[in-house]
């Protein structure tokens, strides 16, 4: 599956049952909902998917079942990205190899190593080693707010010339995003990981958004992109402006607690969060739902 066809990728929550085991029936219902409401790609087991609290066996089962469900719904015509990144280069190489054996997985998302705080040379060595060993194309993930260090634009542009590093999920400033789009190879896929930058990314020439808000507002986000493609910047801007307060509301508490609460409230049952992320209190949920109206 060519990822160049995917512009709105949902960083999907992982549905749990009441015992906090992965609920594959709920997973199928959620995937059907997402694919019917504007999502044209899935990222599985990432931050929003509570990847840090999933075991290797759980991730393998989650990725396998996601690929099976997508194949059953749309004959596999929606790309699937699986999170394989850790702060251990060797462990990431090993797990990426395991995931590459799962039919229907199209790429691996690999984050800047959290906690270790490597320098720019260390980041380049980390991603280069993984890309050289991987049978899956790699999307690098730059999110300094979570990992503690920022991958610079210079480092990103160097890695962008690696033939097995095909794109980035970038969380940073508009200026950094613009520089990556402008200077990277033309086939390098630049996604923002910030919902509030969805329109900006498209206007700058980026590929699209790896989104949390698309769980709830996928149709609106897809309509915004179509409006922009048709030259109707006024409509596109109106949609983005209306969505931005709602997008912000989904991060007023540690993610993915707000988006899970909102999905449950809309009867797309996905269960609670795993510790150390707490579910919303009754008051927090009330405030969230008022903000999302």
Number of C-alpha atoms within 10 A of each C-alpha: 14 10 19 14 13 20 23 23 28 27 27 26 28 29 26 20 15 10 9 13 14 20 18 18 12 18 23 19 15 21 20 16 16 23 20 12 18 21 27 21 24 26 26 28 26 22 18 22 21 20 19 14 16 18 10 14 9 15 23 18 15 22 24 17 17 23 24 18 19 22 15 11 14 11 12 17 15 25 22 26 28 28 28 26 26 18 18 13 15 13 14 23 22 15 18 26 18 15 24 18 12 16 13 24 25 21 29 27 23 26 25 27 24 17 12 12 16 19 12 16 10 13 22 17 15 21 24 17 15 25 25 16 13 23 19 23 20 29 27 24 23 24 20 17 10 14 16 14 20 20 20 13 17 13 14 21 17 11 23 24 13 15 12 20 24 22 26 26 22 23 20 19 11 14 9 14 22 18 14 23 21 13 13 19 14 12 12 23 25 28 28 29 23 21 23 20 21 25 24 18 22 19 16 15 16 23 25 26 29 28 27 24 24 25 26 19 19 24 16 18 26 19 16 23 24 14 17 18 13 10 11 13 16 11 16 22 16 11 18 21 13 11 19 15 13 20 23 15 19 23 16 13 16 15 20 25 24 22 25 25 26 21 17 14 12 10 9 18 20 26 24 22 24 17 9 8 15 14 21 19 11 9 8 15 17 13 13 22 16 11 14 15 6
